[in-house]
Amino acid sequence: MSAANGPSGPLPPAAEIVFVLAPGQNVFFGELMTAMCDELQLLGVSARIDHSGFPDPSWGTVYVVMPPHEYESLTGFSLADRPDLLARTILVCAEQPGTPWFQSNIAISEGAGALFDINQRAVDAYRQQGVDAVHLQLGYTRTWDRMRPAGELDPDDERSLDVVYLASDTFRRARGLARCADLMWKRATQLVIASASGPIGDGPNVYTGNAKLDLLRRAQVLLNIHRDDEPYFEWLRVIEAFHCGAVVVTESSTGFAPLLPGAHFLSSRPETLASVLEAALDDHERLSRIRRDAYQWLLEQPLADAARAVVTAAQQLLDRPTPARGRAHPAEAVWRAPEFRPEPVSETKDGSVLRQALKDLRLDVMDLRRQVTSATNNGPDATTVQWASAAYRASTTPRVSVITALFNHADHIEEALESVRRSRFQDLEVIVVDDGSSDGSGDVVAAYAARHPEMPLLMLRHPGNRGLGNARNTGVAMARGEYLFVLDSDNRVFPSALGSLVRALDNDVAAAFAYGVLQCFDITGPSHVVSHLPWQPERLRAGNYIDAMAMVRTTEARTSGGYTNDRRLYGWEDFDLWCGFAERGAHGVLVPNFVGSYRVSPTSMLAMSNLSHFNAYAALAERHPRLMAGVGPPR
């Protein structure tokens, strides 16, 4: 394998460079290949993209595949099976060293015409493995430019977004993003988080092409968090941001030369990333300087130079034998998007049965306690009003009813109420349903309400514990608001959240509910994020991905029958509600910013409900047969 670096003249007129992409391939790689194809055509080179396999060879045909491991995975075709084609093929790679994909590229490279990588760090790693890799430096292309649409550099004051985040959902990224939540909810933020279950393509919560470039053009800052622990500099993402004037704030990286941290982008250790982001957003002069310096660097590093390097490598392959005729693989890709089904249980059948039996036993104990309480109280006494503030009585038609079911959370309920009081949206009422607490939770609420008479608060009490579904439904029955917002008694809502969710429902009058991204935290601090994927009803077949902390149209909640009391769905009451909406064709809308904090506790309801999913999925299949058709309990 060989490749030459540096500029060169165009190929002979009869020659052609064909970028071979697999159907369903990562759309971002396709965008880079499109830009490279454009640059080659401007150089006078015959270049095109083919999604249907290697076209019939001719003497002057040279192929480009990016990235090779993904091409083989999606098509089921091994390039090694056609060494004649591989010898005429240039591989363009963009994988992090140390990953399985990087190792796959090494195996494929044997016998290839040339191998380029867009990151110098990866080039060095290839060379250490004996692969004669060449750096393909990305740079300026008119195809992506959003800074000079009219020939002059646009001013900085037209950017409506403070922060944009574009990435797939890995655990490491989720942890890093959670650390930034306390800053991001205060800012005009758009979180675009795509599922990492397969190649990134056109689909929910994926911005591609002009839509992505226009989004970056609206942003002051692009926040970047590495996918894995490898501090790999995401060149493609950074270069696109430079074209649009979005200043990149990223975790510390390697392989960023010739760029300079502080001059062309901002860099920070993971634990201080939020502070660096906040300081950048508060320093408009610095942002403007970095934006212009990064764009000027870009203009001095044209992508045409990378295109010429590919031309030089292609010229050296023309002396190799012309491959045999015939397409190398069918137009249909063998890869299919994974079906949404519950994750299989990684234990023996006996273990699964025991877990379900343990869950049933714990539920039996809970039911027995409720029966004893009911008997002690001489039957299921009616719900009683424990507190109704003057502000509650004076406000008869609030837009939002905040519903909080309360059971033995005396240590946390005041924090939840205080988060509502600090909300910027105040056309609301708060309905707390004390579901038979025995730890003085109700007294904490009463004391808080007495200190804050301005809060329109109603507290109801069940004489005994009736369960989460019943408690929420009591609140729903008493709600006077157009919208319901469910806030569990140990969680917090951010000040901007209620207003953002109200606007989302006002703007989408057909939506049954709206939800936003949640910062999860435990005793160690922010840990990850949930409720970050857009409404995709088929995704519910694999499990719940939307937390209960959401805003629901009151009419929709009542029409659906509210929250289930089926004990098989203990801890899944909100999951069942979303499935009910999906079953009858209703939909939810995602607000792409943080709206609250979710407390992760080993003693939570979810911890017990996750003991076993067997009976729970059976219940969902009974209640929502169209949505759950063909979905059985995990085994």
GUVOKE-538666 format. One record per residue (C-alpha): x, y, z. Coordinates in steps of 0.25 Angstrom, whole numbers, plus 5000, padded with zeros to 4 digits. Each point is the difference from the previous one (the first is absolute). Layout:
<sites>
[[X, Y, Z]]
...
</sites>
This chain:
<sites>
[[5000, 5000, 5000]]
[[5005, 5014, 4997]]
[[4995, 5014, 5000]]
[[5006, 5013, 4996]]
[[4998, 5013, 5008]]
[[4999, 5014, 4995]]
[[4994, 5007, 4988]]
[[4999, 4995, 4986]]
[[4994, 5003, 4986]]
[[4987, 4993, 4997]]
[[4998, 4986, 4994]]
[[5000, 4998, 4985]]
[[4987, 5003, 4994]]
[[4996, 4986, 4998]]
[[5002, 4997, 5015]]
[[4989, 5000, 5011]]
[[4999, 5000, 5015]]
[[4988, 4993, 5006]]
[[4996, 5001, 5014]]
[[4994, 4987, 5004]]
[[4990, 5001, 5012]]
[[4991, 4989, 5005]]
[[4985, 5002, 5002]]
[[4997, 5004, 5014]]
[[5014, 5005, 5003]]
[[5003, 5011, 5010]]
[[4995, 5012, 4994]]
[[5011, 5009, 5005]]
[[5011, 4992, 4992]]
[[4991, 5002, 4988]]
[[5000, 5015, 5002]]
[[5015, 5000, 5000]]
[[5001, 4991, 4988]]
[[4990, 5010, 4993]]
[[5009, 5012, 5003]]
[[5012, 4993, 4995]]
[[4993, 4996, 4987]]
[[4996, 5015, 4999]]
[[5015, 5004, 5001]]
[[5005, 4990, 4990]]
[[4990, 5004, 4990]]
[[5004, 5015, 5002]]
[[5014, 4995, 4997]]
[[4995, 4994, 4987]]
[[5001, 4986, 5005]]
[[4988, 4990, 4996]]
[[4994, 4996, 5014]]
[[4987, 4994, 5004]]
[[4993, 4993, 5012]]
[[4995, 4986, 4998]]
[[4991, 4993, 5010]]
[[4997, 4988, 4993]]
[[5014, 4993, 5000]]
[[5013, 5001, 4993]]
[[4996, 5003, 4985]]
[[5006, 4993, 4989]]
[[5014, 5002, 4999]]
[[5008, 5007, 4989]]
[[5015, 5004, 4998]]
[[4998, 5013, 5006]]
[[4991, 4997, 5012]]
[[5005, 5002, 5014]]
[[4991, 4997, 5012]]
[[4999, 5007, 5014]]
[[4993, 4993, 5012]]
[[4998, 5008, 5013]]
[[5000, 4993, 5010]]
[[5004, 4986, 4996]]
[[4995, 4993, 5012]]
[[4986, 5006, 4999]]
[[4999, 4997, 4986]]
[[5003, 4985, 5002]]
[[4991, 5000, 5012]]
[[4988, 5006, 4992]]
[[5002, 4992, 4987]]
[[5005, 4987, 5005]]
[[5011, 5001, 4989]]
[[5014, 4997, 5004]]
[[5010, 5009, 4992]]
[[5010, 4989, 5002]]
[[4992, 4991, 4991]]
[[5003, 5009, 4988]]
[[5014, 5003, 5001]]
[[5000, 5006, 4986]]
[[4990, 5011, 5005]]
[[5007, 5002, 5013]]
[[5013, 5003, 4993]]
[[4992, 5011, 4992]]
[[4993, 5005, 5013]]
[[5004, 5012, 5009]]
[[4996, 4998, 5014]]
[[4996, 5013, 5008]]
[[4999, 4997, 5015]]
[[4995, 5008, 5012]]
[[5000, 4990, 5012]]
[[5006, 5002, 5013]]
[[5012, 4992, 5003]]
[[4998, 4988, 5010]]
[[4986, 4997, 4995]]
[[4995, 4988, 4993]]
[[4997, 5008, 4988]]
[[5014, 5005, 4999]]
[[5006, 4986, 5001]]
[[4990, 4996, 4989]]
[[5006, 5011, 4991]]
[[5014, 4995, 5002]]
[[4996, 4986, 4995]]
[[4992, 5005, 4988]]
[[5012, 5009, 4996]]
[[5009, 4989, 4996]]
[[5000, 5000, 4985]]
[[4993, 5014, 4999]]
[[5005, 5010, 4991]]
[[5001, 5011, 5011]]
[[4995, 5003, 5013]]
[[4997, 5014, 5005]]
[[4995, 5005, 5014]]
[[4995, 5014, 5004]]
[[5007, 4999, 5014]]
[[5015, 5001, 5001]]
[[4999, 4992, 5013]]
[[4993, 4989, 4992]]
[[5011, 5001, 4989]]
[[5011, 4998, 5011]]
[[4993, 4988, 5006]]
[[4998, 4993, 4986]]
[[5015, 5002, 4997]]
[[5003, 4994, 5013]]
[[4993, 4988, 4995]]
[[5007, 5000, 4987]]
[[4990, 5006, 4992]]
[[5005, 5011, 4990]]
[[4989, 5010, 5004]]
[[4999, 5014, 4995]]
[[4994, 5012, 5007]]
[[4988, 5006, 4992]]
[[4999, 5014, 5006]]
[[4986, 5006, 5000]]
[[4998, 5014, 4996]]
[[4991, 5011, 4993]]
[[4989, 4996, 4990]]
[[4990, 5009, 4994]]
[[4990, 4988, 5002]]
[[5000, 5003, 5015]]
[[5002, 5015, 5001]]
[[4989, 5007, 5008]]
[[5009, 5012, 5004]]
[[5000, 5007, 4987]]
[[4987, 4998, 4993]]
[[5000, 5013, 4993]]
[[5015, 5002, 4998]]
[[5003, 5007, 5013]]
[[5002, 4995, 5014]]
[[4987, 5000, 5008]]
[[4999, 5007, 5013]]
[[5000, 4992, 5013]]
[[4987, 5006, 5006]]
[[4991, 4991, 4992]]
[[5002, 4988, 5008]]
[[4987, 4996, 5007]]
[[5006, 4988, 5007]]
[[5010, 5000, 5011]]
[[5004, 4985, 5000]]
[[4998, 4989, 4990]]
[[5004, 4985, 5003]]
[[5000, 4990, 4989]]
[[5004, 4986, 5003]]
[[4995, 4985, 5002]]
[[4997, 4995, 5014]]
[[5011, 4993, 5007]]
[[5001, 4999, 5015]]
[[5013, 5008, 5001]]
[[4993, 5011, 4992]]
[[4988, 4999, 5008]]
[[5008, 5002, 5013]]
[[5007, 5012, 4994]]
[[4988, 5007, 4996]]
[[4993, 4998, 5013]]
[[5012, 5008, 5006]]
[[4996, 5012, 4991]]
[[4985, 4999, 5003]]
[[5000, 5011, 5011]]
[[5006, 5010, 4990]]
[[4992, 4995, 4987]]
[[4986, 5002, 5005]]
[[5003, 5014, 5003]]
[[5004, 5002, 4985]]
[[4994, 4999, 4986]]
[[5004, 4986, 4998]]
[[4997, 4989, 4990]]
[[5004, 4986, 5003]]
[[5000, 4991, 4988]]
[[5003, 4986, 5006]]
[[4998, 4988, 4990]]
[[4999, 4986, 5004]]
[[5014, 4992, 4999]]
[[4993, 4987, 4996]]
[[5005, 5000, 4986]]
[[5006, 5009, 4989]]
[[4995, 5015, 5001]]
[[4990, 5002, 4988]]
[[4988, 5009, 4997]]
[[4990, 4998, 5012]]
[[4995, 5005, 5013]]
[[5009, 5010, 5006]]
[[5010, 5000, 4989]]
[[5004, 5013, 4993]]
[[5007, 4998, 4987]]
[[5004, 5008, 4988]]
[[4995, 5014, 4999]]
[[4992, 4999, 5013]]
[[5012, 4996, 5008]]
[[5008, 5012, 4994]]
[[4989, 5010, 5002]]
[[4999, 4995, 5015]]
[[5014, 5002, 5002]]
[[4999, 5014, 4993]]
[[4990, 5004, 5011]]
[[5009, 4995, 5011]]
[[5010, 5008, 5008]]
[[5007, 4987, 5005]]
[[5001, 4986, 4996]]
[[5002, 4991, 5013]]
[[5008, 4988, 4997]]
[[5002, 4988, 5009]]
[[5008, 4988, 4996]]
[[4993, 4987, 4997]]
[[5010, 4991, 5008]]
[[5012, 5002, 5010]]
[[5009, 5002, 4988]]
[[5002, 5015, 4999]]
[[4998, 4999, 4985]]
[[4998, 5014, 4993]]
[[4987, 4999, 4991]]
[[5006, 5007, 4988]]
[[4987, 4999, 4991]]
[[4991, 5006, 5011]]
[[5010, 5011, 5003]]
[[5002, 5004, 4985]]
[[4985, 5001, 4998]]
[[4999, 5009, 5012]]
[[5011, 5009, 4994]]
[[4992, 5001, 4987]]
[[4988, 5005, 5008]]
[[5007, 5009, 5010]]
[[4996, 4992, 5012]]
[[5012, 5000, 5010]]
[[5004, 4986, 5005]]
[[5001, 4998, 5015]]
[[5005, 4985, 5001]]
[[5006, 4991, 5010]]
[[5016, 4999, 5000]]
[[5004, 4993, 4987]]
[[5012, 4995, 4993]]
[[5003, 5001, 4985]]
[[4995, 5014, 4998]]
[[5012, 5006, 4994]]
[[5002, 5010, 4992]]
[[4988, 5006, 5008]]
[[5003, 5007, 5013]]
[[4992, 4999, 5012]]
[[4995, 5014, 5005]]
[[5002, 5006, 4986]]
[[4991, 4991, 4991]]
[[4992, 4992, 5011]]
[[4999, 4999, 5015]]
[[5004, 4987, 5007]]
[[4998, 4996, 5015]]
[[5001, 4988, 5009]]
[[4987, 4992, 5001]]
[[4998, 5005, 5014]]
[[5001, 5015, 4997]]
[[4993, 4999, 4986]]
[[4988, 5007, 5006]]
[[5008, 5012, 5006]]
[[5007, 5002, 4987]]
[[4987, 5000, 4992]]
[[4994, 5010, 5009]]
[[5012, 5009, 5000]]
[[5000, 5000, 4984]]
[[4985, 5003, 4999]]
[[5002, 5012, 5009]]
[[5012, 5005, 4992]]
[[4994, 5004, 4987]]
[[5013, 5008, 4995]]
[[5008, 4987, 5002]]
[[4990, 4991, 4993]]
[[5000, 5010, 4988]]
[[5015, 5000, 5000]]
[[5001, 4985, 5000]]
[[4989, 4999, 4990]]
[[5007, 5008, 4990]]
[[5014, 4994, 5002]]
[[4994, 4986, 4998]]
[[4993, 5004, 4987]]
[[5013, 5007, 4995]]
[[5008, 4988, 5003]]
[[4990, 4992, 4992]]
[[5001, 5009, 4988]]
[[5015, 4998, 5000]]
[[4998, 4984, 5000]]
[[4991, 4997, 4988]]
[[4994, 4986, 4999]]
[[5005, 5001, 4986]]
[[5014, 4996, 5005]]
[[4994, 4987, 5006]]
[[4993, 4998, 4987]]
[[5013, 5001, 4993]]
[[5007, 4990, 5009]]
[[4989, 4990, 4996]]
[[5003, 5003, 4986]]
[[5015, 4998, 5001]]
[[4997, 4986, 5007]]
[[4990, 4997, 4989]]
[[5010, 5003, 4989]]
[[5010, 4990, 5006]]
[[4989, 4989, 5000]]
[[4997, 5001, 4985]]
[[5012, 4991, 4996]]
[[4993, 4988, 5008]]
[[4992, 4990, 4992]]
[[4986, 5004, 4997]]
[[4991, 4992, 5009]]
[[4990, 4990, 4994]]
[[4987, 5005, 4996]]
[[4987, 4998, 5008]]
[[4995, 5007, 5013]]
[[5006, 4996, 5013]]
[[4987, 4999, 5008]]
[[4985, 5002, 4998]]
[[4993, 5013, 5002]]
[[4993, 4996, 5012]]
[[5008, 5001, 5013]]
[[5000, 4988, 5009]]
[[4999, 5008, 5013]]
[[4987, 5003, 5005]]
[[4996, 5010, 5012]]
[[4998, 4992, 5012]]
[[4986, 4996, 5004]]
[[4995, 5007, 5013]]
[[4999, 4988, 5010]]
[[5003, 4999, 5015]]
[[5014, 4997, 5003]]
[[5001, 4985, 5003]]
[[5003, 4996, 5015]]
[[5014, 4995, 5002]]
[[4997, 4989, 5010]]
[[4995, 4986, 5000]]
[[4985, 4997, 4999]]
[[5000, 4996, 5015]]
[[5006, 5014, 5004]]
[[4989, 5007, 4992]]
[[4989, 4993, 5007]]
[[5006, 5002, 5013]]
[[5001, 5015, 4997]]
[[4986, 5001, 4996]]
[[4996, 4992, 5013]]
[[5008, 5010, 5009]]
[[4993, 5012, 4993]]
[[4986, 4993, 5002]]
[[5003, 4998, 5014]]
[[5004, 5014, 5003]]
[[4988, 5005, 4993]]
[[4991, 4990, 5008]]
[[5007, 5006, 5013]]
[[4996, 5014, 4995]]
[[4986, 4996, 4997]]
[[4999, 4994, 5014]]
[[5004, 5013, 5007]]
[[4990, 5008, 4992]]
[[4989, 4990, 5004]]
[[5004, 5001, 5015]]
[[5001, 5015, 4999]]
[[4986, 5000, 4994]]
[[4994, 4991, 5011]]
[[5007, 5008, 5011]]
[[4993, 5013, 4994]]
[[4987, 4992, 4999]]
[[5000, 5000, 4985]]
[[5005, 5008, 4988]]
[[4997, 5014, 5006]]
[[4998, 5011, 4990]]
[[5011, 5009, 4996]]
[[5001, 5012, 5009]]
[[5005, 5015, 4997]]
[[5012, 5003, 5010]]
[[5003, 5013, 4994]]
[[4994, 5010, 4990]]
[[5008, 5013, 5000]]
[[4993, 5013, 4997]]
[[5008, 5002, 4987]]
[[4994, 4986, 4996]]
[[4986, 5004, 5003]]
[[5002, 5013, 4993]]
[[5005, 4994, 4987]]
[[4989, 4992, 4993]]
[[5005, 4998, 4986]]
[[5015, 4998, 5000]]
[[5007, 4995, 4987]]
[[5008, 4990, 5007]]
[[4997, 4990, 5012]]
[[5013, 4995, 5006]]
[[4997, 4986, 5005]]
[[5009, 4994, 5011]]
[[4997, 4986, 5006]]
[[5006, 5000, 5014]]
[[5004, 4987, 5008]]
[[5010, 5001, 5011]]
[[5009, 5010, 4994]]
[[5001, 5010, 5011]]
[[5015, 5002, 4997]]
[[4998, 5004, 4986]]
[[4986, 5006, 4998]]
[[5003, 5014, 5004]]
[[5011, 5001, 4989]]
[[4990, 4995, 4990]]
[[4990, 5011, 5004]]
[[5011, 5011, 5000]]
[[5004, 4996, 4986]]
[[4986, 5003, 4996]]
[[4999, 5013, 5008]]
[[5013, 5005, 4992]]
[[4993, 4997, 4987]]
[[5000, 5012, 4990]]
[[4986, 4995, 4996]]
[[4990, 5003, 5011]]
[[4986, 4998, 4994]]
[[4999, 4987, 5008]]
[[4995, 4992, 5011]]
[[5007, 4990, 5009]]
[[4992, 4987, 5004]]
[[5007, 4991, 5010]]
[[4994, 4987, 5003]]
[[5005, 4994, 5013]]
[[4998, 4985, 4997]]
[[5000, 4996, 5015]]
[[5014, 5004, 5004]]
[[5005, 4996, 5014]]
[[5013, 5008, 5001]]
[[4993, 5014, 5001]]
[[5001, 5004, 4985]]
[[4986, 5007, 5001]]
[[5005, 5008, 5012]]
[[5012, 5005, 4992]]
[[4991, 5004, 4988]]
[[4991, 5007, 5010]]
[[5011, 5008, 5006]]
[[5006, 5003, 4987]]
[[4986, 5005, 4995]]
[[4999, 5009, 5012]]
[[5013, 5007, 4997]]
[[4996, 5002, 4986]]
[[4986, 5005, 5000]]
[[5002, 5005, 4986]]
[[5001, 4986, 4994]]
[[4986, 4995, 4995]]
[[5001, 4986, 5007]]
[[4990, 4989, 5003]]
[[5004, 4988, 5009]]
[[4991, 4988, 5000]]
[[5002, 4988, 5009]]
[[4997, 4985, 4998]]
[[4998, 4994, 5014]]
[[5008, 4988, 4995]]
[[5010, 4997, 4989]]
[[4992, 4997, 4987]]
[[5012, 5000, 4990]]
[[5006, 5010, 4990]]
[[4989, 4998, 4990]]
[[4989, 5003, 5009]]
[[5007, 5012, 5006]]
[[5003, 5006, 4987]]
[[4986, 4998, 4995]]
[[4995, 5007, 5013]]
[[5008, 5012, 4995]]
[[4995, 4999, 4986]]
[[4986, 4999, 5005]]
[[5001, 5013, 5008]]
[[5009, 5008, 4989]]
[[4994, 5012, 4994]]
[[5011, 5003, 4991]]
[[5000, 4998, 4985]]
[[5013, 4993, 5001]]
[[5005, 4990, 5011]]
[[5015, 5000, 5004]]
[[5004, 4987, 5008]]
[[5011, 5003, 5010]]
[[5004, 4988, 5009]]
[[5003, 5005, 5014]]
[[5015, 4997, 5000]]
[[5003, 5007, 4987]]
[[5002, 5014, 4995]]
[[4995, 5009, 4989]]
[[5009, 5011, 4994]]
[[4994, 5014, 5000]]
[[4999, 5001, 4984]]
[[4994, 4986, 4999]]
[[4985, 5003, 5002]]
[[5000, 5011, 4990]]
[[5007, 4992, 4989]]
[[4991, 4989, 5002]]
[[4987, 5009, 4999]]
[[5006, 5006, 4987]]
[[5002, 4986, 4994]]
[[4986, 4996, 5002]]
[[4995, 5014, 4996]]
[[5008, 4998, 4987]]
[[4996, 4986, 4997]]
[[4985, 5000, 5003]]
[[4999, 4985, 4996]]
[[5010, 4995, 5010]]
[[4995, 4993, 5012]]
[[5012, 5003, 5009]]
[[5014, 5007, 5000]]
[[5012, 4996, 5007]]
[[5015, 5004, 5001]]
[[5014, 4995, 5003]]
[[5002, 4996, 5015]]
[[5013, 5001, 5007]]
[[5002, 4988, 5009]]
[[5007, 5001, 5013]]
[[5004, 4991, 5012]]
[[5008, 5002, 5013]]
[[5012, 5002, 4991]]
[[4994, 5011, 4992]]
[[4996, 5000, 4985]]
[[5000, 4987, 4994]]
[[4993, 4999, 4986]]
[[4988, 5005, 4993]]
[[4986, 4994, 4996]]
[[4988, 5004, 4992]]
[[5010, 5005, 4989]]
[[4994, 4993, 4988]]
[[4989, 5005, 4991]]
[[4986, 4994, 5000]]
[[5001, 4987, 4992]]
[[4989, 4991, 5004]]
[[5006, 4987, 4995]]
[[5012, 5002, 5010]]
[[4990, 4998, 5011]]
[[5000, 4985, 4996]]
[[5014, 4999, 5006]]
[[4997, 5007, 5013]]
[[4997, 5014, 5006]]
[[5009, 5011, 4995]]
[[4991, 5012, 5005]]
[[4999, 5003, 5015]]
[[4988, 5004, 5007]]
[[5005, 5014, 5002]]
[[4992, 5006, 4988]]
[[4988, 5009, 4997]]
[[4987, 4993, 4995]]
[[4988, 5007, 4995]]
[[4989, 4998, 5011]]
[[4990, 4995, 4990]]
[[5009, 4990, 4995]]
[[5004, 4994, 5013]]
[[4985, 4999, 5004]]
[[4996, 4994, 4987]]
[[5011, 4989, 5001]]
[[4995, 4996, 5014]]
[[5012, 5006, 5007]]
[[5011, 4992, 5007]]
[[4998, 4985, 5001]]
[[4998, 4993, 5013]]
[[5004, 4986, 4994]]
[[5010, 4995, 5010]]
[[5007, 4993, 4989]]
[[5004, 5013, 4995]]
[[5005, 5005, 5014]]
[[5010, 5011, 4997]]
[[4996, 5000, 4985]]
[[4988, 5009, 5002]]
[[5006, 5011, 4990]]
[[5005, 4990, 4990]]
[[4986, 4994, 4999]]
[[4994, 5014, 4998]]
[[5010, 5003, 4989]]
[[4996, 4986, 4994]]
[[4986, 5004, 5001]]
[[5002, 5013, 4992]]
[[5008, 4992, 4989]]
[[4989, 4989, 4999]]
[[4990, 5011, 4996]]
[[5009, 5008, 4991]]
[[5003, 5011, 5009]]
[[5014, 5006, 5001]]
[[5009, 5007, 5009]]
[[5010, 5012, 4997]]
[[5014, 5001, 5005]]
[[5005, 5013, 5006]]
[[5015, 5000, 4996]]
[[5006, 5005, 5013]]
[[5001, 4996, 5015]]
[[4987, 5002, 5008]]
[[5003, 4993, 5013]]
[[5008, 4991, 5009]]
[[4997, 4986, 5003]]
[[5005, 4993, 5012]]
[[5006, 4986, 4999]]
[[4998, 4992, 5012]]
[[5002, 4985, 5003]]
[[4987, 5000, 5008]]
[[4992, 5006, 4989]]
[[4987, 4994, 4994]]
[[5007, 4998, 4988]]
[[5011, 4991, 5007]]
[[4989, 4991, 5004]]
[[4992, 5000, 4987]]
[[5013, 4996, 4993]]
[[5001, 4987, 5008]]
[[4992, 4994, 4989]]
[[4994, 5004, 4987]]
[[4993, 4987, 4997]]
[[4986, 5003, 5005]]
[[5001, 5015, 4997]]
[[5002, 4998, 4985]]
[[4989, 4990, 5000]]
[[4991, 5011, 5006]]
[[5004, 5010, 4989]]
[[4997, 4990, 4989]]
[[4986, 4998, 5006]]
[[4997, 5015, 5001]]
[[5007, 5005, 4987]]
[[4999, 4988, 4990]]
[[5003, 5008, 4987]]
[[5012, 5007, 5006]]
[[5006, 4987, 5007]]
[[4996, 4990, 4989]]
[[5010, 4989, 4999]]
[[5008, 5006, 5013]]
[[5001, 4989, 5010]]
[[5006, 5001, 5014]]
[[5015, 5000, 5000]]
[[5006, 4986, 5003]]
</sites>
